[in-house]
């Protein structure tokens, strides 16, 4: 019984790989993902073999399995959308950045300030170092003043939201919700 279960799992995996490939290649028939080696799965295997100029046997040996799997992995890498990255800490709600802070969020702030300066011209140039310096605070104050925020030089949630909204509008033409 365990061998049948392992075989069904292997077939289900093969069907999953072929289904992913079929989603992005109309020449490959999408098989059901049911763990049963049926005619639809064999047709999908043949379609894949034809797409790779191999003899269309409908049989999967180790080399074909590895080729299908490698193709599946390449398809995922090519077709999976980028993962969203949270930059600003979501907790605590009063998180802020000021002189002495360091890390990727500070580098993101500096990058957005640098891009705002390049496109709007009302800030001092900011070097992207990942360390919140007095120069960064000066640019933040100018940004805050220009956008009707209290010019504290500290990136709080309101400043972060305004900075990211302007960055997103600049690069996508709209604010991201």
PyMOL commands that set and color helices and strands:
alter all, ss='L'
color gray80, all
select helices_A, chain A and resi 2-23+39-51+62-79+104-120+134-146+157-172
alter helices_A, ss='H'
color red, helices_A
deselect
rebuild
show_as cartoon
